[in-house]
Amino acid sequence: MKFLVKLLLLPFEWLFKLIFWIIGLTGRLVVGIVGLVLLIAGVIVSLTIVGAIVGIPLALVGLLMIICSLC
């Protein structure tokens, strides 16, 4: 009886695993894109000496986000 129930619920388990995998992949992609935007914005802002105070940490946060999205 348990085997039959497990066999009937197996397609639903596969479907939910696929959905969660797609959501996880989409989240990583969004984090990578936001990290790239922050990295570019940080480099652009740090071109001036006054903006380097904000730009360098912004670029570092963007770089860390990109690294986290790849792991």
PQR file of N, CA, C, O and H, with PARSE charges and radii, in Angstrom:
ATOM      1  N   MET A   1       0.823  -1.203   0.000 -0.4000 1.5000
ATOM      2  CA  MET A   1       0.000   0.000   0.000 -0.0000 2.0000
ATOM      3  C   MET A   1       0.868   1.269   0.000  0.5500 1.7000
ATOM      4  O   MET A   1       0.604   2.215  -0.741 -0.5500 1.4000
ATOM      5  N   LYS A   2       1.915   1.267   0.853 -0.4000 1.5000
ATOM      6  CA  LYS A   2       2.792   2.433   0.912 -0.0000 2.0000
ATOM      7  C   LYS A   2       3.517   2.644  -0.414  0.5500 1.7000
ATOM      8  O   LYS A   2       3.727   3.774  -0.853 -0.5500 1.4000
ATOM      9  H   LYS A   2       2.130   0.498   1.455  0.4000 1.0000
ATOM     10  N   PHE A   3       3.894   1.527  -1.040 -0.4000 1.5000
ATOM     11  CA  PHE A   3       4.594   1.625  -2.316 -0.0000 2.0000
ATOM     12  C   PHE A   3       3.693   2.236  -3.381  0.5500 1.7000
ATOM     13  O   PHE A   3       4.156   3.028  -4.201 -0.5500 1.4000
ATOM     14  H   PHE A   3       3.723   0.609  -0.683  0.4000 1.0000
ATOM     15  N   LEU A   4       2.430   1.883  -3.379 -0.4000 1.5000
ATOM     16  CA  LEU A   4       1.491   2.407  -4.367 -0.0000 2.0000
ATOM     17  C   LEU A   4       1.274   3.906  -4.177  0.5500 1.7000
ATOM     18  O   LEU A   4       1.221   4.658  -5.150 -0.5500 1.4000
ATOM     19  H   LEU A   4       2.054   1.239  -2.712  0.4000 1.0000
ATOM     20  N   VAL A   5       1.151   4.335  -2.936 -0.4000 1.5000
ATOM     21  CA  VAL A   5       0.979   5.765  -2.659 -0.0000 2.0000
ATOM     22  C   VAL A   5       2.228   6.536  -3.068  0.5500 1.7000
ATOM     23  O   VAL A   5       2.138   7.612  -3.660 -0.5500 1.4000
ATOM     24  H   VAL A   5       1.194   3.725  -2.145  0.4000 1.0000
ATOM     25  N   LYS A   6       3.400   5.973  -2.746 -0.4000 1.5000
ATOM     26  CA  LYS A   6       4.644   6.629  -3.114 -0.0000 2.0000
ATOM     27  C   LYS A   6       4.793   6.710  -4.629  0.5500 1.7000
ATOM     28  O   LYS A   6       5.283   7.708  -5.157 -0.5500 1.4000
ATOM     29  H   LYS A   6       3.472   5.100  -2.265  0.4000 1.0000
ATOM     30  N   LEU A   7       4.375   5.667  -5.318 -0.4000 1.5000
ATOM     31  CA  LEU A   7       4.443   5.645  -6.767 -0.0000 2.0000
ATOM     32  C   LEU A   7       3.488   6.658  -7.389  0.5500 1.7000
ATOM     33  O   LEU A   7       3.814   7.269  -8.407 -0.5500 1.4000
ATOM     34  H   LEU A   7       3.977   4.856  -4.889  0.4000 1.0000
ATOM     35  N   LEU A   8       2.329   6.839  -6.799 -0.4000 1.5000
ATOM     36  CA  LEU A   8       1.361   7.809  -7.319 -0.0000 2.0000
ATOM     37  C   LEU A   8       1.789   9.252  -7.066  0.5500 1.7000
ATOM     38  O   LEU A   8       1.462  10.139  -7.854 -0.5500 1.4000
ATOM     39  H   LEU A   8       2.064   6.343  -5.973  0.4000 1.0000
ATOM     40  N   LEU A   9       2.508   9.494  -5.989 -0.4000 1.5000
ATOM     41  CA  LEU A   9       2.930  10.848  -5.650 -0.0000 2.0000
ATOM     42  C   LEU A   9       4.277  11.235  -6.245  0.5500 1.7000
ATOM     43  O   LEU A   9       4.689  12.390  -6.137 -0.5500 1.4000
ATOM     44  H   LEU A   9       2.774   8.773  -5.348  0.4000 1.0000
ATOM     45  N   LEU A  10       4.960  10.296  -6.865 -0.4000 1.5000
ATOM     46  CA  LEU A  10       6.278  10.555  -7.431 -0.0000 2.0000
ATOM     47  C   LEU A  10       6.284  11.646  -8.503  0.5500 1.7000
ATOM     48  O   LEU A  10       7.185  12.483  -8.479 -0.5500 1.4000
ATOM     49  H   LEU A  10       4.625   9.358  -6.953  0.4000 1.0000
ATOM     50  N   PRO A  11       5.334  11.688  -9.444 -0.5600 1.5000
ATOM     51  CA  PRO A  11       5.343  12.788 -10.422  0.2800 2.0000
ATOM     52  C   PRO A  11       5.172  14.170  -9.792  0.5500 1.7000
ATOM     53  O   PRO A  11       5.755  15.145 -10.265 -0.5500 1.4000
ATOM     54  N   PHE A  12       4.380  14.254  -8.734 -0.4000 1.5000
ATOM     55  CA  PHE A  12       4.204  15.541  -8.056 -0.0000 2.0000
ATOM     56  C   PHE A  12       5.490  15.962  -7.354  0.5500 1.7000
ATOM     57  O   PHE A  12       5.825  17.146  -7.323 -0.5500 1.4000
ATOM     58  H   PHE A  12       3.906  13.462  -8.349  0.4000 1.0000
ATOM     59  N   GLU A  13       6.207  14.995  -6.793 -0.4000 1.5000
ATOM     60  CA  GLU A  13       7.488  15.294  -6.159 -0.0000 2.0000
ATOM     61  C   GLU A  13       8.480  15.819  -7.195  0.5500 1.7000
ATOM     62  O   GLU A  13       9.184  16.795  -6.935 -0.5500 1.4000
ATOM     63  H   GLU A  13       5.935  14.033  -6.819  0.4000 1.0000
ATOM     64  N   TRP A  14       8.543  15.193  -8.351 -0.4000 1.5000
ATOM     65  CA  TRP A  14       9.423  15.658  -9.423 -0.0000 2.0000
ATOM     66  C   TRP A  14       9.044  17.051  -9.891  0.5500 1.7000
ATOM     67  O   TRP A  14       9.917  17.880 -10.150 -0.5500 1.4000
ATOM     68  H   TRP A  14       7.972  14.400  -8.562  0.4000 1.0000
ATOM     69  N   LEU A  15       7.748  17.315  -9.999 -0.4000 1.5000
ATOM     70  CA  LEU A  15       7.277  18.625 -10.436 -0.0000 2.0000
ATOM     71  C   LEU A  15       7.696  19.709  -9.446  0.5500 1.7000
ATOM     72  O   LEU A  15       8.174  20.767  -9.855 -0.5500 1.4000
ATOM     73  H   LEU A  15       7.039  16.642  -9.789  0.4000 1.0000
ATOM     74  N   PHE A  16       7.524  19.458  -8.159 -0.4000 1.5000
ATOM     75  CA  PHE A  16       7.902  20.450  -7.157 -0.0000 2.0000
ATOM     76  C   PHE A  16       9.411  20.657  -7.112  0.5500 1.7000
ATOM     77  O   PHE A  16       9.870  21.781  -6.913 -0.5500 1.4000
ATOM     78  H   PHE A  16       7.136  18.598  -7.827  0.4000 1.0000
ATOM     79  N   LYS A  17      10.186  19.600  -7.293 -0.4000 1.5000
ATOM     80  CA  LYS A  17      11.642  19.752  -7.339 -0.0000 2.0000
ATOM     81  C   LYS A  17      12.060  20.599  -8.529  0.5500 1.7000
ATOM     82  O   LYS A  17      12.964  21.426  -8.420 -0.5500 1.4000
ATOM     83  H   LYS A  17       9.813  18.686  -7.455  0.4000 1.0000
ATOM     84  N   LEU A  18      11.399  20.392  -9.671 -0.4000 1.5000
ATOM     85  CA  LEU A  18      11.700  21.191 -10.860 -0.0000 2.0000
ATOM     86  C   LEU A  18      11.346  22.655 -10.651  0.5500 1.7000
ATOM     87  O   LEU A  18      12.110  23.538 -11.040 -0.5500 1.4000
ATOM     88  H   LEU A  18      10.665  19.720  -9.759  0.4000 1.0000
ATOM     89  N   ILE A  19      10.204  22.920 -10.045 -0.4000 1.5000
ATOM     90  CA  ILE A  19       9.778  24.297  -9.787 -0.0000 2.0000
ATOM     91  C   ILE A  19      10.752  24.994  -8.840  0.5500 1.7000
ATOM     92  O   ILE A  19      11.135  26.139  -9.082 -0.5500 1.4000
ATOM     93  H   ILE A  19       9.584  22.202  -9.728  0.4000 1.0000
ATOM     94  N   PHE A  20      11.159  24.313  -7.760 -0.4000 1.5000
ATOM     95  CA  PHE A  20      12.091  24.924  -6.810 -0.0000 2.0000
ATOM     96  C   PHE A  20      13.460  25.137  -7.443  0.5500 1.7000
ATOM     97  O   PHE A  20      14.141  26.111  -7.121 -0.5500 1.4000
ATOM     98  H   PHE A  20      10.848  23.383  -7.564  0.4000 1.0000
ATOM     99  N   TRP A  21      13.876  24.242  -8.338 -0.4000 1.5000
ATOM    100  CA  TRP A  21      15.144  24.419  -9.040 -0.0000 2.0000
ATOM    101  C   TRP A  21      15.096  25.648  -9.940  0.5500 1.7000
ATOM    102  O   TRP A  21      16.058  26.414  -9.991 -0.5500 1.4000
ATOM    103  H   TRP A  21      13.324  23.451  -8.600  0.4000 1.0000
ATOM    104  N   ILE A  22      13.991  25.843 -10.649 -0.4000 1.5000
ATOM    105  CA  ILE A  22      13.836  27.002 -11.533 -0.0000 2.0000
ATOM    106  C   ILE A  22      13.826  28.295 -10.721  0.5500 1.7000
ATOM    107  O   ILE A  22      14.449  29.282 -11.113 -0.5500 1.4000
ATOM    108  H   ILE A  22      13.209  25.221 -10.608  0.4000 1.0000
ATOM    109  N   ILE A  23      13.123  28.292  -9.597 -0.4000 1.5000
ATOM    110  CA  ILE A  23      13.084  29.488  -8.743 -0.0000 2.0000
ATOM    111  C   ILE A  23      14.476  29.804  -8.200  0.5500 1.7000
ATOM    112  O   ILE A  23      14.873  30.969  -8.168 -0.5500 1.4000
ATOM    113  H   ILE A  23      12.617  27.491  -9.278  0.4000 1.0000
ATOM    114  N   GLY A  24      15.216  28.791  -7.775 -0.4000 1.5000
ATOM    115  CA  GLY A  24      16.572  29.011  -7.276 -0.0000 2.0000
ATOM    116  C   GLY A  24      17.498  29.554  -8.350  0.5500 1.7000
ATOM    117  O   GLY A  24      18.313  30.438  -8.086 -0.5500 1.4000
ATOM    118  H   GLY A  24      14.894  27.845  -7.801  0.4000 1.0000
ATOM    119  N   LEU A  25      17.373  29.024  -9.568 -0.4000 1.5000
ATOM    120  CA  LEU A  25      18.198  29.497 -10.664 -0.0000 2.0000
ATOM    121  C   LEU A  25      17.869  30.941 -11.024  0.5500 1.7000
ATOM    122  O   LEU A  25      18.767  31.733 -11.310 -0.5500 1.4000
ATOM    123  H   LEU A  25      16.711  28.306  -9.783  0.4000 1.0000
ATOM    124  N   THR A  26      16.592  31.281 -11.009 -0.4000 1.5000
ATOM    125  CA  THR A  26      16.176  32.648 -11.302 -0.0000 2.0000
ATOM    126  C   THR A  26      16.691  33.615 -10.239  0.5500 1.7000
ATOM    127  O   THR A  26      17.126  34.721 -10.561 -0.5500 1.4000
ATOM    128  H   THR A  26      15.862  30.638 -10.777  0.4000 1.0000
ATOM    129  N   GLY A  27      16.641  33.206  -8.992 -0.4000 1.5000
ATOM    130  CA  GLY A  27      17.160  34.047  -7.912 -0.0000 2.0000
ATOM    131  C   GLY A  27      18.645  34.306  -8.055  0.5500 1.7000
ATOM    132  O   GLY A  27      19.111  35.427  -7.845 -0.5500 1.4000
ATOM    133  H   GLY A  27      16.287  32.308  -8.731  0.4000 1.0000
ATOM    134  N   ARG A  28      19.399  33.260  -8.417 -0.4000 1.5000
ATOM    135  CA  ARG A  28      20.838  33.451  -8.616 -0.0000 2.0000
ATOM    136  C   ARG A  28      21.118  34.388  -9.775  0.5500 1.7000
ATOM    137  O   ARG A  28      22.031  35.212  -9.712 -0.5500 1.4000
ATOM    138  H   ARG A  28      19.021  32.350  -8.588  0.4000 1.0000
ATOM    139  N   LEU A  29      20.332  34.262 -10.830 -0.4000 1.5000
ATOM    140  CA  LEU A  29      20.525  35.125 -11.991 -0.0000 2.0000
ATOM    141  C   LEU A  29      20.243  36.583 -11.643  0.5500 1.7000
ATOM    142  O   LEU A  29      20.976  37.478 -12.064 -0.5500 1.4000
ATOM    143  H   LEU A  29      19.590  33.593 -10.881  0.4000 1.0000
ATOM    144  N   VAL A  30      19.193  36.819 -10.885 -0.4000 1.5000
ATOM    145  CA  VAL A  30      18.851  38.191 -10.477 -0.0000 2.0000
ATOM    146  C   VAL A  30      19.947  38.770  -9.587  0.5500 1.7000
ATOM    147  O   VAL A  30      20.328  39.929  -9.754 -0.5500 1.4000
ATOM    148  H   VAL A  30      18.597  36.092 -10.543  0.4000 1.0000
ATOM    149  N   VAL A  31      20.457  37.982  -8.646 -0.4000 1.5000
ATOM    150  CA  VAL A  31      21.529  38.461  -7.769 -0.0000 2.0000
ATOM    151  C   VAL A  31      22.784  38.771  -8.576  0.5500 1.7000
ATOM    152  O   VAL A  31      23.469  39.755  -8.299 -0.5500 1.4000
ATOM    153  H   VAL A  31      20.148  37.040  -8.510  0.4000 1.0000
ATOM    154  N   GLY A  32      23.091  37.941  -9.571 -0.4000 1.5000
ATOM    155  CA  GLY A  32      24.252  38.200 -10.411 -0.0000 2.0000
ATOM    156  C   GLY A  32      24.112  39.478 -11.214  0.5500 1.7000
ATOM    157  O   GLY A  32      25.072  40.239 -11.341 -0.5500 1.4000
ATOM    158  H   GLY A  32      22.535  37.142  -9.796  0.4000 1.0000
ATOM    159  N   ILE A  33      22.925  39.725 -11.759 -0.4000 1.5000
ATOM    160  CA  ILE A  33      22.696  40.945 -12.548 -0.0000 2.0000
ATOM    161  C   ILE A  33      22.759  42.183 -11.661  0.5500 1.7000
ATOM    162  O   ILE A  33      23.370  43.184 -12.035 -0.5500 1.4000
ATOM    163  H   ILE A  33      22.145  39.107 -11.656  0.4000 1.0000
ATOM    164  N   VAL A  34      22.134  42.121 -10.493 -0.4000 1.5000
ATOM    165  CA  VAL A  34      22.185  43.265  -9.567 -0.0000 2.0000
ATOM    166  C   VAL A  34      23.622  43.516  -9.110  0.5500 1.7000
ATOM    167  O   VAL A  34      24.040  44.667  -8.988 -0.5500 1.4000
ATOM    168  H   VAL A  34      21.637  41.307 -10.189  0.4000 1.0000
ATOM    169  N   GLY A  35      24.373  42.452  -8.859 -0.4000 1.5000
ATOM    170  CA  GLY A  35      25.776  42.608  -8.482 -0.0000 2.0000
ATOM    171  C   GLY A  35      26.592  43.258  -9.583  0.5500 1.7000
ATOM    172  O   GLY A  35      27.447  44.102  -9.311 -0.5500 1.4000
ATOM    173  H   GLY A  35      24.033  41.517  -8.958  0.4000 1.0000
ATOM    174  N   LEU A  36      26.333  42.871 -10.830 -0.4000 1.5000
ATOM    175  CA  LEU A  36      27.051  43.481 -11.947 -0.0000 2.0000
ATOM    176  C   LEU A  36      26.711  44.959 -12.081  0.5500 1.7000
ATOM    177  O   LEU A  36      27.590  45.778 -12.348 -0.5500 1.4000
ATOM    178  H   LEU A  36      25.639  42.186 -11.051  0.4000 1.0000
ATOM    179  N   VAL A  37      25.447  45.302 -11.897 -0.4000 1.5000
ATOM    180  CA  VAL A  37      25.034  46.714 -11.968 -0.0000 2.0000
ATOM    181  C   VAL A  37      25.695  47.517 -10.847  0.5500 1.7000
ATOM    182  O   VAL A  37      26.165  48.631 -11.082 -0.5500 1.4000
ATOM    183  H   VAL A  37      24.732  44.637 -11.680  0.4000 1.0000
ATOM    184  N   LEU A  38      25.736  46.966  -9.638 -0.4000 1.5000
ATOM    185  CA  LEU A  38      26.383  47.670  -8.528 -0.0000 2.0000
ATOM    186  C   LEU A  38      27.878  47.814  -8.764  0.5500 1.7000
ATOM    187  O   LEU A  38      28.466  48.843  -8.428 -0.5500 1.4000
ATOM    188  H   LEU A  38      25.354  46.062  -9.448  0.4000 1.0000
ATOM    189  N   LEU A  39      28.492  46.796  -9.335 -0.4000 1.5000
ATOM    190  CA  LEU A  39      29.924  46.876  -9.633 -0.0000 2.0000
ATOM    191  C   LEU A  39      30.218  47.967 -10.647  0.5500 1.7000
ATOM    192  O   LEU A  39      31.154  48.746 -10.469 -0.5500 1.4000
ATOM    193  H   LEU A  39      28.014  45.961  -9.607  0.4000 1.0000
ATOM    194  N   ILE A  40      29.434  48.028 -11.700 -0.4000 1.5000
ATOM    195  CA  ILE A  40      29.632  49.063 -12.721 -0.0000 2.0000
ATOM    196  C   ILE A  40      29.354  50.447 -12.148  0.5500 1.7000
ATOM    197  O   ILE A  40      30.097  51.391 -12.416 -0.5500 1.4000
ATOM    198  H   ILE A  40      28.673  47.395 -11.844  0.4000 1.0000
ATOM    199  N   ALA A  41      28.286  50.570 -11.359 -0.4000 1.5000
ATOM    200  CA  ALA A  41      27.965  51.864 -10.754 -0.0000 2.0000
ATOM    201  C   ALA A  41      29.059  52.295  -9.790  0.5500 1.7000
ATOM    202  O   ALA A  41      29.403  53.476  -9.738 -0.5500 1.4000
ATOM    203  H   ALA A  41      27.684  49.802 -11.142  0.4000 1.0000
ATOM    204  N   GLY A  42      29.615  51.354  -9.024 -0.4000 1.5000
ATOM    205  CA  GLY A  42      30.692  51.679  -8.098 -0.0000 2.0000
ATOM    206  C   GLY A  42      31.947  52.140  -8.809  0.5500 1.7000
ATOM    207  O   GLY A  42      32.625  53.059  -8.346 -0.5500 1.4000
ATOM    208  H   GLY A  42      29.336  50.395  -9.067  0.4000 1.0000
ATOM    209  N   VAL A  43      32.261  51.511  -9.928 -0.4000 1.5000
ATOM    210  CA  VAL A  43      33.441  51.933 -10.689 -0.0000 2.0000
ATOM    211  C   VAL A  43      33.218  53.313 -11.286  0.5500 1.7000
ATOM    212  O   VAL A  43      34.127  54.143 -11.278 -0.5500 1.4000
ATOM    213  H   VAL A  43      31.711  50.765 -10.303  0.4000 1.0000
ATOM    214  N   ILE A  44      32.031  53.570 -11.800 -0.4000 1.5000
ATOM    215  CA  ILE A  44      31.744  54.882 -12.392 -0.0000 2.0000
ATOM    216  C   ILE A  44      31.761  55.979 -11.332  0.5500 1.7000
ATOM    217  O   ILE A  44      32.304  57.059 -11.561 -0.5500 1.4000
ATOM    218  H   ILE A  44      31.292  52.896 -11.807  0.4000 1.0000
ATOM    219  N   VAL A  45      31.167  55.701 -10.174 -0.4000 1.5000
ATOM    220  CA  VAL A  45      31.128  56.705  -9.110 -0.0000 2.0000
ATOM    221  C   VAL A  45      32.528  56.964  -8.564  0.5500 1.7000
ATOM    222  O   VAL A  45      32.841  58.092  -8.182 -0.5500 1.4000
ATOM    223  H   VAL A  45      30.726  54.824  -9.988  0.4000 1.0000
ATOM    224  N   SER A  46      33.370  55.942  -8.521 -0.4000 1.5000
ATOM    225  CA  SER A  46      34.700  56.127  -7.923 -0.0000 2.0000
ATOM    226  C   SER A  46      35.694  56.793  -8.867  0.5500 1.7000
ATOM    227  O   SER A  46      36.865  56.934  -8.513 -0.5500 1.4000
ATOM    228  H   SER A  46      33.116  55.026  -8.831  0.4000 1.0000
ATOM    229  N   LEU A  47      35.274  57.197 -10.030 -0.4000 1.5000
ATOM    230  CA  LEU A  47      36.181  57.915 -10.926 -0.0000 2.0000
ATOM    231  C   LEU A  47      36.540  59.301 -10.391  0.5500 1.7000
ATOM    232  O   LEU A  47      37.602  59.838 -10.706 -0.5500 1.4000
ATOM    233  H   LEU A  47      34.323  57.083 -10.317  0.4000 1.0000
ATOM    234  N   THR A  48      35.662  59.871  -9.591 -0.4000 1.5000
ATOM    235  CA  THR A  48      35.999  61.136  -8.940 -0.0000 2.0000
ATOM    236  C   THR A  48      36.549  60.832  -7.550  0.5500 1.7000
ATOM    237  O   THR A  48      36.246  59.785  -6.977 -0.5500 1.4000
ATOM    238  H   THR A  48      34.799  59.436  -9.335  0.4000 1.0000
ATOM    239  N   ILE A  49      37.347  61.732  -7.012 -0.4000 1.5000
ATOM    240  CA  ILE A  49      37.977  61.483  -5.714 -0.0000 2.0000
ATOM    241  C   ILE A  49      36.941  61.514  -4.596  0.5500 1.7000
ATOM    242  O   ILE A  49      37.004  60.711  -3.665 -0.5500 1.4000
ATOM    243  H   ILE A  49      37.593  62.582  -7.478  0.4000 1.0000
ATOM    244  N   VAL A  50      35.993  62.437  -4.685 -0.4000 1.5000
ATOM    245  CA  VAL A  50      34.953  62.513  -3.660 -0.0000 2.0000
ATOM    246  C   VAL A  50      34.047  61.284  -3.727  0.5500 1.7000
ATOM    247  O   VAL A  50      33.618  60.773  -2.692 -0.5500 1.4000
ATOM    248  H   VAL A  50      35.942  63.089  -5.441  0.4000 1.0000
ATOM    249  N   GLY A  51      33.756  60.810  -4.931 -0.4000 1.5000
ATOM    250  CA  GLY A  51      32.876  59.652  -5.094 -0.0000 2.0000
ATOM    251  C   GLY A  51      33.534  58.336  -4.750  0.5500 1.7000
ATOM    252  O   GLY A  51      32.849  57.321  -4.626 -0.5500 1.4000
ATOM    253  H   GLY A  51      34.105  61.225  -5.771  0.4000 1.0000
ATOM    254  N   ALA A  52      34.857  58.326  -4.591 -0.4000 1.5000
ATOM    255  CA  ALA A  52      35.559  57.086  -4.266 -0.0000 2.0000
ATOM    256  C   ALA A  52      35.175  56.571  -2.886  0.5500 1.7000
ATOM    257  O   ALA A  52      35.256  55.370  -2.626 -0.5500 1.4000
ATOM    258  H   ALA A  52      35.414  59.151  -4.692  0.4000 1.0000
ATOM    259  N   ILE A  53      34.759  57.466  -2.004 -0.4000 1.5000
ATOM    260  CA  ILE A  53      34.340  57.062  -0.662 -0.0000 2.0000
ATOM    261  C   ILE A  53      33.114  56.165  -0.736  0.5500 1.7000
ATOM    262  O   ILE A  53      32.975  55.234   0.057 -0.5500 1.4000
ATOM    263  H   ILE A  53      34.692  58.441  -2.215  0.4000 1.0000
ATOM    264  N   VAL A  54      32.237  56.436  -1.673 -0.4000 1.5000
ATOM    265  CA  VAL A  54      31.024  55.630  -1.844 -0.0000 2.0000
ATOM    266  C   VAL A  54      31.237  54.557  -2.915  0.5500 1.7000
ATOM    267  O   VAL A  54      30.710  53.450  -2.802 -0.5500 1.4000
ATOM    268  H   VAL A  54      32.351  57.192  -2.318  0.4000 1.0000
ATOM    269  N   GLY A  55      31.992  54.879  -3.931 -0.4000 1.5000
ATOM    270  CA  GLY A  55      32.124  53.996  -5.083 -0.0000 2.0000
ATOM    271  C   GLY A  55      32.868  52.705  -4.812  0.5500 1.7000
ATOM    272  O   GLY A  55      32.468  51.650  -5.305 -0.5500 1.4000
ATOM    273  H   GLY A  55      32.420  55.778  -4.023  0.4000 1.0000
ATOM    274  N   ILE A  56      33.936  52.765  -4.043 -0.4000 1.5000
ATOM    275  CA  ILE A  56      34.732  51.564  -3.779 -0.0000 2.0000
ATOM    276  C   ILE A  56      33.940  50.536  -2.961  0.5500 1.7000
ATOM    277  O   ILE A  56      33.925  49.365  -3.339 -0.5500 1.4000
ATOM    278  H   ILE A  56      34.260  53.622  -3.643  0.4000 1.0000
ATOM    279  N   PRO A  57      33.283  50.920  -1.859 -0.5600 1.5000
ATOM    280  CA  PRO A  57      32.461  49.924  -1.166  0.2800 2.0000
ATOM    281  C   PRO A  57      31.297  49.402  -2.017  0.5500 1.7000
ATOM    282  O   PRO A  57      30.919  48.235  -1.909 -0.5500 1.4000
ATOM    283  N   LEU A  58      30.739  50.263  -2.855 -0.4000 1.5000
ATOM    284  CA  LEU A  58      29.657  49.835  -3.739 -0.0000 2.0000
ATOM    285  C   LEU A  58      30.157  48.793  -4.724  0.5500 1.7000
ATOM    286  O   LEU A  58      29.477  47.797  -4.971 -0.5500 1.4000
ATOM    287  H   LEU A  58      31.046  51.210  -2.942  0.4000 1.0000
ATOM    288  N   ALA A  59      31.326  49.010  -5.283 -0.4000 1.5000
ATOM    289  CA  ALA A  59      31.912  48.040  -6.204 -0.0000 2.0000
ATOM    290  C   ALA A  59      32.245  46.730  -5.496  0.5500 1.7000
ATOM    291  O   ALA A  59      32.068  45.653  -6.065 -0.5500 1.4000
ATOM    292  H   ALA A  59      31.878  49.819  -5.082  0.4000 1.0000
ATOM    293  N   LEU A  60      32.724  46.817  -4.266 -0.4000 1.5000
ATOM    294  CA  LEU A  60      33.031  45.601  -3.508 -0.0000 2.0000
ATOM    295  C   LEU A  60      31.770  44.797  -3.193  0.5500 1.7000
ATOM    296  O   LEU A  60      31.784  43.569  -3.273 -0.5500 1.4000
ATOM    297  H   LEU A  60      32.868  47.692  -3.803  0.4000 1.0000
ATOM    298  N   VAL A  61      30.695  45.471  -2.840 -0.4000 1.5000
ATOM    299  CA  VAL A  61      29.430  44.777  -2.587 -0.0000 2.0000
ATOM    300  C   VAL A  61      28.940  44.103  -3.863  0.5500 1.7000
ATOM    301  O   VAL A  61      28.465  42.968  -3.829 -0.5500 1.4000
ATOM    302  H   VAL A  61      30.683  46.469  -2.776  0.4000 1.0000
ATOM    303  N   GLY A  62      29.056  44.795  -4.974 -0.4000 1.5000
ATOM    304  CA  GLY A  62      28.672  44.203  -6.249 -0.0000 2.0000
ATOM    305  C   GLY A  62      29.507  42.978  -6.583  0.5500 1.7000
ATOM    306  O   GLY A  62      28.980  41.974  -7.062 -0.5500 1.4000
ATOM    307  H   GLY A  62      29.442  45.717  -5.001  0.4000 1.0000
ATOM    308  N   LEU A  63      30.816  43.059  -6.331 -0.4000 1.5000
ATOM    309  CA  LEU A  63      31.693  41.924  -6.586 -0.0000 2.0000
ATOM    310  C   LEU A  63      31.345  40.738  -5.694  0.5500 1.7000
ATOM    311  O   LEU A  63      31.335  39.594  -6.150 -0.5500 1.4000
ATOM    312  H   LEU A  63      31.244  43.875  -5.942  0.4000 1.0000
ATOM    313  N   LEU A  64      31.061  41.010  -4.428 -0.4000 1.5000
ATOM    314  CA  LEU A  64      30.667  39.939  -3.515 -0.0000 2.0000
ATOM    315  C   LEU A  64      29.340  39.295  -3.930  0.5500 1.7000
ATOM    316  O   LEU A  64      29.168  38.084  -3.797 -0.5500 1.4000
ATOM    317  H   LEU A  64      31.068  41.939  -4.058  0.4000 1.0000
ATOM    318  N   MET A  65      28.423  40.092  -4.423 -0.4000 1.5000
ATOM    319  CA  MET A  65      27.150  39.537  -4.891 -0.0000 2.0000
ATOM    320  C   MET A  65      27.359  38.637  -6.103  0.5500 1.7000
ATOM    321  O   MET A  65      26.722  37.590  -6.217 -0.5500 1.4000
ATOM    322  H   MET A  65      28.563  41.076  -4.532  0.4000 1.0000
ATOM    323  N   ILE A  66      28.246  39.037  -7.003 -0.4000 1.5000
ATOM    324  CA  ILE A  66      28.541  38.207  -8.158 -0.0000 2.0000
ATOM    325  C   ILE A  66      29.183  36.896  -7.735  0.5500 1.7000
ATOM    326  O   ILE A  66      28.838  35.836  -8.258 -0.5500 1.4000
ATOM    327  H   ILE A  66      28.764  39.887  -6.909  0.4000 1.0000
ATOM    328  N   ILE A  67      30.113  36.961  -6.793 -0.4000 1.5000
ATOM    329  CA  ILE A  67      30.763  35.739  -6.313 -0.0000 2.0000
ATOM    330  C   ILE A  67      29.756  34.824  -5.631  0.5500 1.7000
ATOM    331  O   ILE A  67      29.797  33.608  -5.818 -0.5500 1.4000
ATOM    332  H   ILE A  67      30.393  37.822  -6.368  0.4000 1.0000
ATOM    333  N   CYS A  68      28.855  35.395  -4.844 -0.4000 1.5000
ATOM    334  CA  CYS A  68      27.834  34.581  -4.170 -0.0000 2.0000
ATOM    335  C   CYS A  68      26.862  33.950  -5.165  0.5500 1.7000
ATOM    336  O   CYS A  68      26.375  32.843  -4.935 -0.5500 1.4000
ATOM    337  H   CYS A  68      28.821  36.383  -4.692  0.4000 1.0000
ATOM    338  N   SER A  69      26.582  34.631  -6.245 -0.4000 1.5000
ATOM    339  CA  SER A  69      25.650  34.053  -7.219 -0.0000 2.0000
ATOM    340  C   SER A  69      26.282  32.910  -8.001  0.5500 1.7000
ATOM    341  O   SER A  69      25.569  32.066  -8.544 -0.5500 1.4000
ATOM    342  H   SER A  69      26.977  35.530  -6.432  0.4000 1.0000
ATOM    343  N   LEU A  70      27.602  32.872  -8.066 -0.4000 1.5000
ATOM    344  CA  LEU A  70      28.290  31.802  -8.794 -0.0000 2.0000
ATOM    345  C   LEU A  70      28.499  30.552  -7.941  0.5500 1.7000
ATOM    346  O   LEU A  70      28.685  29.460  -8.476 -0.5500 1.4000
ATOM    347  H   LEU A  70      28.181  33.558  -7.625  0.4000 1.0000
ATOM    348  N   CYS A  71      28.468  30.706  -6.627 -0.4000 1.5000
ATOM    349  CA  CYS A  71      28.708  29.549  -5.735 -0.0000 2.0000
ATOM    350  C   CYS A  71      27.479  28.722  -5.523  0.5500 1.7000
ATOM    351  O   CYS A  71      27.523  27.724  -4.803 -0.5500 1.4000
ATOM    352  H   CYS A  71      28.317  31.594  -6.192  0.4000 1.0000
TER
END
